[in-house]
Amino acid sequence: MTLHKLCILGAGTLGSRIALQSSISGYSVTVYDIHHKALDQSLLTMKKILQQLVKTGILAENQLPSILQRISHTLDLKTALEGADLVSESVTEEVEIKKQVWTQVGKLAPDHTWFTTNTSYLLSSQFAQESGRPKQFCAFHFHDVFYSRVVDIMPHADTDPAMIPMLEELGRKLNQVPVVVKKEHPGYIFNTMLMALIGAAGKLLTKEVASIEDIDKSWMVNFHMPMGPFGILDSIGLDTAWHVTHSMPDAASQAFAKLLKTYIDQGKLGEKTGEGFYTYPQPNYRNPEFIT
Ligand SMILES: NC(=O)c1ccc[n+]([C@@H]2O[C@H](COP(=O)([O-])OP(=O)(O)OC[C@H]3O[C@@H](n4cnc5c(N)ncnc54)[C@H](O)[C@@H]3O)[C@@H](O)[C@H]2O)c1
């Protein structure tokens, strides 16, 4: 079960981070996406994170060339999967897209390859069958990889139980803290709790009970947190948050999804586009005056 080569599907926010940490941990990594622009942006994101890791003393400058050398980016799925021991999928949070991707992967991946998905709120049982290898399939869900380091391991009913200790070991090698979700549950452990917070914040905003800043301040000051629910949403990405909120049938979630859509339509997707509820790289909530 020794893993050498990992294949990351989706070169967005999370795919890039998982790929980078995998290389830092010594794995050889291929990153696949359907968009050229996403691959270019992924490399820039990785270089930016590496510089931050050097600045904070976690890595030395002379380690960077070999870390980048272990990563390759490609638009060709067959090339991406060549010799892959494990696939980690971080494509757009839409069940039809995931089904399509896993159908292709099932046809091209080597027989021994383990399959994992980083879906935030879907269940792996919704698309594991499409891969043709549901036994080799498990949810392996990261949060932000570098700052928030819990990784959820959530098998579905047909997952080979041997995957759990293998993923626990891989999670630790990737500098994460693994936790096991004993049965399928949308949102795993942390996101289930986080959605309750975000849902409440969204309700306070859409019902015009309080401003974005005052909602965030309340959370930050009382819990000694570096950001509040709207800062968190900016870091997750408002498009990803919309996919989740939009799929919830209750009126409060629908009202919040409608509000998120107004930001998305203006290209304001959060930190990754430079603007969401706050503007980046210096969002107001990081200003020490914000909570005085
Ligand atoms: N953003 C987060 O904080 C976060 C945290 C944990 C898990 N996730 C999950 O990770 C996944 C990706 O989220 P993200 O925030 O990185 O999204 P993102 O939009 O930043 O990246 C998604 C990438 O998938 C690519 N893509 C779309 N269709 C594809 C296809 N058919 N084949 C290959 N690539 C394709 C897109 O071009 C894009 O680059 C989602 O399932 C999400 O729920 C996100």
The ligand as an SDF file (V2000), in Angstrom:
LIG
                    3D

 44 48  0  0  0  0  0  0  0  0999 V2000
  -12.9200   25.9440   -1.2440 N   0  0  0  0  0  0  0  0  0  0  0  0
  -12.8440   25.2840   -0.1100 C   0  0  0  0  0  0  0  0  0  0  0  0
  -12.6000   25.8680    0.9640 O   0  0  0  0  0  0  0  0  0  0  0  0
  -13.0510   23.7850   -0.0880 C   0  0  0  0  0  0  0  0  0  0  0  0
  -12.6960   23.0630    1.0690 C   0  0  0  0  0  0  0  0  0  0  0  0
  -12.8250   21.6610    1.0780 C   0  0  0  0  0  0  0  0  0  0  0  0
  -13.3330   20.9970   -0.0180 C   0  0  0  0  0  0  0  0  0  0  0  0
  -13.6860   21.7340   -1.1350 N   0  0  0  0  0  0  0  0  0  0  0  0
  -14.2210   20.9640   -2.2740 C   0  0  0  0  0  0  0  0  0  0  0  0
  -13.1980   20.8590   -3.2530 O   0  0  0  0  0  0  0  0  0  0  0  0
  -13.7970   20.8380   -4.5470 C   0  0  0  0  0  0  0  0  0  0  0  0
  -13.2240   21.9730   -5.3640 C   0  0  0  0  0  0  0  0  0  0  0  0
  -13.4720   23.2060   -4.6890 O   0  0  0  0  0  0  0  0  0  0  0  0
  -12.5880   24.5030   -4.9910 P   0  0  0  0  0  0  0  0  0  0  0  0
  -12.9810   25.5070   -3.9840 O   0  0  0  0  0  0  0  0  0  0  0  0
  -11.1740   24.1080   -5.1730 O   0  0  0  0  0  0  0  0  0  0  0  0
  -13.2260   24.9260   -6.3990 O   0  0  0  0  0  0  0  0  0  0  0  0
  -12.5490   25.8050   -7.5670 P   0  0  0  0  0  0  0  0  0  0  0  0
  -13.6920   26.3610   -8.3180 O   0  0  0  0  0  0  0  0  0  0  0  0
  -11.5190   26.7080   -7.0130 O   0  0  0  0  0  0  0  0  0  0  0  0
  -11.8150   24.6780   -8.4650 O   0  0  0  0  0  0  0  0  0  0  0  0
  -12.5110   23.6890   -9.1720 C   0  0  0  0  0  0  0  0  0  0  0  0
  -11.6840   23.3240  -10.3950 C   0  0  0  0  0  0  0  0  0  0  0  0
  -12.2990   22.2030  -11.0490 O   0  0  0  0  0  0  0  0  0  0  0  0
  -12.0850   22.3740  -12.4270 C   0  0  0  0  0  0  0  0  0  0  0  0
  -13.0140   21.5350  -13.1740 N   0  0  0  0  0  0  0  0  0  0  0  0
  -14.3200   21.7230  -13.4360 C   0  0  0  0  0  0  0  0  0  0  0  0
  -14.8050   20.7050  -14.1680 N   0  0  0  0  0  0  0  0  0  0  0  0
  -13.7600   19.8430  -14.3460 C   0  0  0  0  0  0  0  0  0  0  0  0
  -13.6250   18.6040  -15.0150 C   0  0  0  0  0  0  0  0  0  0  0  0
  -14.6560   18.0380  -15.6600 N   0  0  0  0  0  0  0  0  0  0  0  0
  -12.4110   18.0030  -14.9920 N   0  0  0  0  0  0  0  0  0  0  0  0
  -11.3560   18.5750  -14.3610 C   0  0  0  0  0  0  0  0  0  0  0  0
  -11.4370   19.7580  -13.7090 N   0  0  0  0  0  0  0  0  0  0  0  0
  -12.6270   20.3690  -13.7130 C   0  0  0  0  0  0  0  0  0  0  0  0
  -12.2960   23.8690  -12.6690 C   0  0  0  0  0  0  0  0  0  0  0  0
  -11.7210   24.2930  -13.8940 O   0  0  0  0  0  0  0  0  0  0  0  0
  -11.6020   24.4610  -11.4430 C   0  0  0  0  0  0  0  0  0  0  0  0
  -10.2550   24.7750  -11.7090 O   0  0  0  0  0  0  0  0  0  0  0  0
  -15.3020   20.9340   -4.3360 C   0  0  0  0  0  0  0  0  0  0  0  0
  -15.8580   19.6620   -4.3160 O   0  0  0  0  0  0  0  0  0  0  0  0
  -15.4150   21.5920   -2.9800 C   0  0  0  0  0  0  0  0  0  0  0  0
  -16.6150   21.3000   -2.3390 O   0  0  0  0  0  0  0  0  0  0  0  0
  -13.5390   23.0920   -1.2090 C   0  0  0  0  0  0  0  0  0  0  0  0
  1  2  1  0
  2  3  2  0
  2  4  1  0
  4  5  1  0
  4 44  2  0
  5  6  2  0
  6  7  1  0
  7  8  2  0
  8  9  1  0
  8 44  1  0
  9 10  1  0
  9 42  1  0
 10 11  1  0
 11 12  1  0
 11 40  1  0
 12 13  1  0
 13 14  1  0
 14 15  2  0
 14 16  1  0
 14 17  1  0
 17 18  1  0
 18 19  2  0
 18 20  1  0
 18 21  1  0
 21 22  1  0
 22 23  1  0
 23 24  1  0
 23 38  1  0
 24 25  1  0
 25 26  1  0
 25 36  1  0
 26 27  1  0
 26 35  1  0
 27 28  2  0
 28 29  1  0
 29 30  1  0
 29 35  2  0
 30 31  1  0
 30 32  2  0
 32 33  1  0
 33 34  2  0
 34 35  1  0
 36 37  1  0
 36 38  1  0
 38 39  1  0
 40 41  1  0
 40 42  1  0
 42 43  1  0
M  CHG  2   8   1  16  -1
M  END
$$$$
